[in-house]
Structures are given as structure tokens and as C-alpha cells.
Amino acid sequence: MPFVIEPMTQDDVQEVSQVERRCFTNPWPSSAYRRELRDTEHNYYIVVRWRPPHTGVPDERPRGGLHLLPFVRRADPAKPPILGFGGMWNMLDEAHITTIGVLPEQRGRSLGELLFVTMIDEAIRRRSRWVTLEVRVSNASALALYEKYGFTRQGLRKRYYSDNGEDAHIMWSPALNESPTLESLAGLRATLGLRLARWHDSPNGAVRSP
Ligand SMILES: CC(C)(COP(=O)(O)OP(=O)(O)OC[C@H]1O[C@@H](n2cnc3c(N)ncnc32)[C@H](O)[C@@H]1OP(=O)(O)O)[C@@H](O)C(=O)NCCC(=O)NCCS
């Protein structure tokens, strides 16, 4: 598996900001990430990195819990480049995905889905019952990703995005503590694991056709 998910650290902020500027027209100031990272009780921020095969970092398989993707590892001393990032707030029984982005040239390789499912798993681990997020009404790829995971459009925030006045769909997950949701998640996670494992053998394999 050539990819690794790690918690975002203060040392990552500059690189995350560079990646973010290639993902969004209205990026956060880096001070916002620095602030978010100070409150790890309520906030969860992650990065996905390319992990060159020669680093030989052993798997750190999670001990129990709901982190079922076997390639979620910790601190790689080689610090290969960040390919994508994601973030979430947790409050009471709700989690709010605040951001998710993958470098344009790395899209279509399931990295966005890996980031997304890692955040959902963490929300479950933190006993959140629902996950919510906002998404531009024109953002077809993000909408498809969220709908794949059973998220539904529950409302509209008019002119939510200040750069172009675009509306946002407010989306909510299905209840995360119910068996059908957990079963569906397990199936999606298994398929994602198989897809990502294929990159191990062909890390420069074809990207999704436009
Ligand atoms: C949204 C984003 C994170 C998806 O990342 P990605 O790595 O390209 O997505 P994945 O390869 O993991 O695809 C996962 C699912 O997303 C959806 N998807 C991704 N790209 C898509 C596309 N071009 N067209 C339609 N659906 C797409 C599909 O449902 C896909 O599942 P499938 O392969 O089974 O069809 C990425 O496009 C991105 O960074 N966009 C810019 C930032 C952004 O808009 N973030 C969302 C803010 S709300």
C-alpha cells in the first residue's frame, strides 16, 4: 500500500496550505489550521501521504476500535509528500466535516474516499451519532462521494460561499449507531481496501477517466 494516513501536525500546516490552495478557491489562512490543531479533543485533522515502497515502515495495525482500514499507520519519519487532507469537528453526538481535499493530479485514486471513511470511523470512535457537512451545489464529485456513503441533502445554505455567492447543500449521514449503516460502511470499507491495495502493485496506474 503506497499511501499512509497520519494525524495532521503543526509541522504539516505549511504544506497542507499549499495543497489546499490547489483544491479550493477560498482556502483557510494557515492560522486557522494552527488553531484547529490545538484542540485535539474536539478536532480531528489528517493528511494522506505518498509512502514510497523503500521506506519499509511496518504496519501499525489498530488495536480494536473501529479503525478497520489496515493501512492507517502512524508517523513515518521519511515524511513523504502530502497528497490530501481532511478535517472534522466533534461536538456532543455530532461530527462536522470541515474540509477535505486531494491534489488535482492524485484524484480518482480513492484517496478522497480514504480520507472520508477515516473521518467517519473516527466520528464513530468518538461516539458521534451523525456526521454533517456543507458542499457547493455544483461540486458533483464531492456530492457523489458523500452520497455513496448514504449522506443525504437536508437543506440549503443560500450564498454560503463568499468567493462566488454559491449555495451549499447541507448533508447528513445516516445514523452511525444503527446496524444497517455499520453494515453498509463495512462493505464500502472492504471494497475501498481492495481498490487501494491494487495501487501497491501499480502505484502509477490509470487515473479515473474524465
Ligand atoms: C472531492 C474530492 C476530495 C474527491 O477525491 P478523489 O480522491 O478524487 O475521490 P475518489 O477517487 O476517492 O473517489 C471516491 C468517490 O467520489 C466520487 N467521485 C470522485 N471523483 C468523481 C468524479 N470525477 N465524478 C463523479 N464522481 C466522483 C465517486 O463516488 C467515487 O467513488 P467511485 O470511484 O466508486 O465512483 C476531490 O475531488 C477534491 O479534492 N476536490 C476539490 C476539493 C473539494 O471540492 N472538496 C470537497 C469540499 S465539500
PDBQT file of the ligand as one rigid body, heavy atoms in Angstrom, charges set to zero:
ROOT
HETATM    1  C1  LIG A 301     -13.940  15.609  -3.676  1.00  0.00    +0.000 C 
HETATM    2  C2  LIG A 301     -12.543  15.000  -3.709  1.00  0.00    +0.000 C 
HETATM    3  C3  LIG A 301     -11.931  15.084  -2.301  1.00  0.00    +0.000 C 
HETATM    4  C4  LIG A 301     -12.652  13.517  -4.123  1.00  0.00    +0.000 C 
HETATM    5  O1  LIG A 301     -11.363  12.946  -4.051  1.00  0.00    +0.000 OA
HETATM    6  P1  LIG A 301     -10.853  11.785  -5.050  1.00  0.00    +0.000 P 
HETATM    7  O2  LIG A 301      -9.634  11.221  -4.444  1.00  0.00    +0.000 OA
HETATM    8  O3  LIG A 301     -10.737  12.302  -6.435  1.00  0.00    +0.000 OA
HETATM    9  O4  LIG A 301     -12.076  10.792  -4.991  1.00  0.00    +0.000 OA
HETATM   10  P2  LIG A 301     -12.002   9.187  -5.009  1.00  0.00    +0.000 P 
HETATM   11  O5  LIG A 301     -11.094   8.732  -6.096  1.00  0.00    +0.000 OA
HETATM   12  O6  LIG A 301     -11.710   8.726  -3.640  1.00  0.00    +0.000 OA
HETATM   13  O7  LIG A 301     -13.491   8.809  -5.395  1.00  0.00    +0.000 OA
HETATM   14  C5  LIG A 301     -14.423   8.382  -4.393  1.00  0.00    +0.000 C 
HETATM   15  C6  LIG A 301     -15.829   8.602  -4.890  1.00  0.00    +0.000 C 
HETATM   16  O8  LIG A 301     -16.053  10.003  -5.116  1.00  0.00    +0.000 OA
HETATM   17  C7  LIG A 301     -16.889  10.195  -6.256  1.00  0.00    +0.000 C 
HETATM   18  N1  LIG A 301     -16.114  10.829  -7.322  1.00  0.00    +0.000 N 
HETATM   19  C8  LIG A 301     -14.809  11.188  -7.255  1.00  0.00    +0.000 A 
HETATM   20  N2  LIG A 301     -14.444  11.809  -8.405  1.00  0.00    +0.000 NA
HETATM   21  C9  LIG A 301     -15.544  11.842  -9.189  1.00  0.00    +0.000 A 
HETATM   22  C10 LIG A 301     -15.805  12.358 -10.489  1.00  0.00    +0.000 A 
HETATM   23  N3  LIG A 301     -14.853  12.958 -11.217  1.00  0.00    +0.000 N 
HETATM   24  N4  LIG A 301     -17.064  12.250 -10.979  1.00  0.00    +0.000 NA
HETATM   25  C11 LIG A 301     -18.031  11.663 -10.264  1.00  0.00    +0.000 A 
HETATM   26  N5  LIG A 301     -17.847  11.123  -9.021  1.00  0.00    +0.000 NA
HETATM   27  C12 LIG A 301     -16.608  11.226  -8.495  1.00  0.00    +0.000 A 
HETATM   28  C13 LIG A 301     -17.323   8.803  -6.667  1.00  0.00    +0.000 C 
HETATM   29  O9  LIG A 301     -18.482   8.466  -5.927  1.00  0.00    +0.000 OA
HETATM   30  C14 LIG A 301     -16.152   7.953  -6.203  1.00  0.00    +0.000 C 
HETATM   31  O10 LIG A 301     -16.498   6.611  -5.972  1.00  0.00    +0.000 OA
HETATM   32  P3  LIG A 301     -16.397   5.551  -7.204  1.00  0.00    +0.000 P 
HETATM   33  O11 LIG A 301     -14.954   5.563  -7.623  1.00  0.00    +0.000 OA
HETATM   34  O12 LIG A 301     -16.829   4.254  -6.598  1.00  0.00    +0.000 OA
HETATM   35  O13 LIG A 301     -17.290   6.067  -8.291  1.00  0.00    +0.000 OA
HETATM   36  C15 LIG A 301     -11.638  15.713  -4.747  1.00  0.00    +0.000 C 
HETATM   37  O14 LIG A 301     -12.331  15.789  -5.970  1.00  0.00    +0.000 OA
HETATM   38  C16 LIG A 301     -11.188  17.117  -4.358  1.00  0.00    +0.000 C 
HETATM   39  O15 LIG A 301     -10.196  17.303  -3.660  1.00  0.00    +0.000 OA
HETATM   40  N6  LIG A 301     -11.927  18.157  -4.825  1.00  0.00    +0.000 N 
HETATM   41  C17 LIG A 301     -11.540  19.561  -4.540  1.00  0.00    +0.000 C 
HETATM   42  C18 LIG A 301     -11.821  19.909  -3.112  1.00  0.00    +0.000 C 
HETATM   43  C19 LIG A 301     -13.293  19.708  -2.791  1.00  0.00    +0.000 C 
HETATM   44  O16 LIG A 301     -14.165  20.050  -3.575  1.00  0.00    +0.000 OA
HETATM   45  N7  LIG A 301     -13.560  19.147  -1.605  1.00  0.00    +0.000 N 
HETATM   46  C20 LIG A 301     -14.901  18.900  -1.142  1.00  0.00    +0.000 C 
HETATM   47  C21 LIG A 301     -15.409  20.077  -0.379  1.00  0.00    +0.000 C 
HETATM   48  S1  LIG A 301     -17.066  19.798   0.217  1.00  0.00    +0.000 SA
ENDROOT
TORSDOF 0
